[in-house]
């Protein structure tokens, strides 16, 4: 197994990962932490390049403040790991082995069990049994939550290139979905067209399924396709992401079978104005909260506050199921006073609903530039009448 070629399917060059690991080590040293354990697939991918749909089994990256990182993973995933990552040190466990015991033994062997060890306490992929086992041997467990997420806020040029590719996948999917809308077609027909076009354009498996709903179902947040047949007069809500090397971009559009009713046109106007207000204000130094409030002011002034009680945007980048966004990294919302920087990337899903009737949703994925922002997608931003 050791003669497997290393990193031949890695998303980036080895130097990109080494730079990321160096920044993590510097953070650990500044906090006086001896080592950090990372279990979330997004952070593991960011630091190592390892990607697999098998992250539902336990995996753990140990990053000492000094020295080389060590990756612990299921034996079945080793070939994947060797092809995706340049990390030299790794240990595997077989089915039937308790991974927590392997982690504890490894920490003891590395002389870290008696030190200050940090772990992602707020992560989705931290089994309670593993945490309990760790607490029995490590005297002081620090919180590593946010260490890597903070580093992921600003994307490198290579990451932005991946997001640009991802946006092309989403464009292809949304265009195909709109093109498949006709009376008598089903929601499944629309999604099949979207997925076929996106995958044909180069898209990989998504962190979250497309959201497509029609008729009264189009007014239900996060509704997914369920075989409903489209009828004349229906609204059709479409949202999906592309994915290039695990980097996701979102795109939301609304279509109508026939002329939309006056209320839908009014919601479209407010959505366009709110999204435009965000695009106008985004630039380095503006806070995430201020960007959210730019949209909220437009919506409040239109008397539509009750139709919009959510964040305005979320960070884009690395994603595995069950999401395509980086909500853990950054959002546009009240109280998030993080200033924007060039290289930050966001999806801005601006939507207003007549609940249980229809949704008018229009979004853009953007990258913050030195002077403002750049839209990554290319699908015309309007209600598409078919």
GUSE-334827 format. One record per residue (C-alpha): x, y, z. Coordinates in steps of 0.25 Angstrom, whole numbers, plus 5000, padded with zeros to 4 digits. Example, Ala and Ser with C-alpha at 12.3 -4.5 7.8 and 13.67 -1.06 7.14 Angstrom:
2
504949825031 505549965029 
***
This chain:
386
500050005000 501250105003 501550094988 500250164984 500550294977 500350414986 499450534984 499150504969 497650534971 497850654981 497050774978 498350864981 499850854981 500550814994 501050954997 499551004998 499350905009 500650935016 500351075017 498951045023 499650955033 500651055037 499551155040 498851055049 500151025056 500451175058 499051185064 499251065074 500551125078 499951265081 498851195090 499851105097 499250985092 500050855089 499250795079 497850805072 496950685067 496050715055 494950625052 494050705042 494150665027 494250805023 495350845032 496150715029 495950735014 496450885016 497750835023 498050705016 497250695003 496550565007 495150545002 494250435002 492750405004 493250305015 493350415025 492250355032 493250265038 494250325048 495450405043 496350495051 497450585048 498450615059 499250745057 500350765068 500850915070 502150855066 502450745057 501750675046 500250645046 499650505047 498350455041 497550335047 496550275037 495850145034 496650045026 495650035015 495950185012 497450175011 497550174996 496650294995 497550365005 498850334998 498350384985 497750514991 498750555001 500150585003 500150555018 501250455021 500850405035 499550325036 499050205044 497850125040 496850045048 495949925044 494449905045 494149855059 495249945066 494750055075 495450185068 495450255081 496450155087 497350175075 497350325077 497650315092 498750215089 499350305078 499350435087 500050355098 501150305088 501350445083 501450495097 500250585096 499350515106 499850605117 499850735110 498750835105 497950775094 496850845087 495750785079 494550835071 493550835081 492450895073 492650805061 491650715055 492550595054 492950575069 492450445075 492050465089 492750325092 494050385086 493950515094 493750435107 494950345105 495750465102 495350525115 495850405123 497250425119 497450565115 497450655127 497150785119 496350785107 496250925100 495250965089 495850965075 494551015069 494751125059 496251115057 496151055043 494851125040 495551265042 496651225033 495551175022 494951315022 495851375011 496051284999 497351274992 497451294977 497351144975 496151134983 495451244975 495751174962 495051054968 493851134971 493851194958 493751054952 492651024961 491851144957 491851094943 491250964947 490151034955 489851124943 489751004934 488850934943 487951044946 487851074931 487450934928 486450934939 485751054934 485850994920 485050874925 483950944930 482650924923 481150884926 481150734928 482550714932 482850674947 483750734957 484650604955 484750644940 485250784944 486350724954 486750614945 487050724934 487850804945 488650694950 488950644936 489450774931 490250814943 490950674943 491150684928 491850814931 492850754941 492050754954 492350654965 491450594975 490750704983 490750744998 489250764997 488250724987 487550834978 486350894983 485250894973 483750914976 482550964968 481151014970 480651034985 481950954989 482751064983 482351144995 482951045005 484451075009 485450965006 484350874999 484950774990 484450704977 483350604979 482750564966 481750674965 481250704951 481450844946 480150924942 479951054935 480051174945 481051104954 482251164960 483451074960 484551104970 485951054966 487251054975 488450974973 489950974975 491150934966 492350864972 493750864967 494750794976 493850804988 493650954985 492150994984 491451114979 489951134980 488951194970 487451224972 486451254962 484951264960 484151224948 482651234944 481751154935 481051284929 481051424934 481251434949 480251504958 480351644962 480851604976 481951524970 482451644962 482451724974 483251624982 484151614970 484451764971 484751764985 485651644984 486451714973 486551844981 486951764993 488051684986 488451804979 488651874992 489551764997 490351764984 490551914985 491051914999 491951794999 493451844999 494651825008 494451885022 492951875022 492451775033 491551655030 490551715039 490451845031 490351755018 489151685024 488551815029 488551875015 487651765010 486751765022 486551925021 485951905007 485051795011 484551865024 484351985016 483451905006 482651855018 483151715016 483851685029 483051565032 483451505019 484951515022 485351465035 486751395032 488151435029 488551495016 489751415012 490651305016 492151275013 492451185001 493551084999 493750945004 492450865006 492050715009 490650665012 489750715018 490050855013 490650935001 491051055009 492051095020 491051145030 492051105041 493051205034 492351335033 490951395030 490351525027 489451545039 489251645051 490351635061 491351585052 492351705052 493451635044 493951725033 493951675019 495351655012 495751624998 495551474995 494351455003 493251374996 491751374999 490451324994 489351434995 488051354994 486951474995 485551414995 484151464999 483051365000 481551365000 481551245009 480851115003 480651184990 481951224983 483451284986 484151384978 485651354980 486851414973 488251394977 489651424974 490951364978 492051464979 493551484982 493951614990 494951694982 495951804985 494851904982 493451834983 493051694978 492951604966 491851524962 492251374959 490951334952 490351374938 488851334938 488051464936 487451504950 485951514948 484651434948 484751344936 483451334929 483251204921 
***
